[in-house]
């Protein structure tokens, strides 16, 4: 089990570092936050809710729900 957790964490870390974003939970929803913003525009940071949709590994996909 620990090896699978390590694999998943490695993929999450690679995706977030390469893509310049982070994921967190707020009010029970997954939120993606852009980390490549201009520090002078903190109020304009891109954040949006994300939901994974699909029935199995062959068609699962992350979809944006809302802009915050």
SVG drawing of the C-alpha trace seen along z (x, -y; Angstrom):
<svg xmlns="http://www.w3.org/2000/svg" viewBox="-19 -45 27 47">
<polyline fill="none" stroke="black" stroke-width="0.4" points="0.0,0.0 2.8,-2.5 4.3,-2.0 1.1,-3.0 0.7,-6.1 4.3,-7.0 3.4,-6.6 0.3,-8.8 2.2,-11.5 5.0,-11.5 2.5,-12.0 0.7,-14.8 4.0,-16.5 5.2,-16.2 2.0,-17.6 1.7,-20.5 5.3,-21.5 5.4,-21.2 2.0,-22.8 2.6,-25.6 -0.5,-24.9 -1.6,-23.4 -4.6,-21.5 -6.4,-21.9 -9.8,-21.2 -12.2,-24.0 -15.7,-23.5 -15.5,-19.8 -14.5,-20.7 -11.1,-20.2 -9.7,-23.6 -6.9,-24.2 -4.9,-27.4 -2.5,-28.9 1.0,-29.5 2.3,-31.3 0.6,-34.5 2.1,-38.0 2.8,-38.7 1.4,-42.2 -2.0,-40.8 -2.7,-38.6 -6.4,-39.4 -6.6,-38.1 -5.2,-34.7 -6.9,-32.0 -8.7,-29.5 -11.4,-27.1 -13.2,-24.0 -12.3,-20.7 -14.3,-17.4 -13.1,-14.1 -15.8,-12.5 -16.0,-9.1 -16.7,-5.6 -13.3,-3.9 -9.6,-4.4 -10.4,-4.4 -12.6,-7.5 -11.8,-9.4 -11.1,-13.1 -10.7,-16.3 -13.3,-19.0 -13.4,-22.6 -16.6,-23.4 -16.4,-27.1 -14.1,-30.1 -13.9,-31.4"/>
</svg>
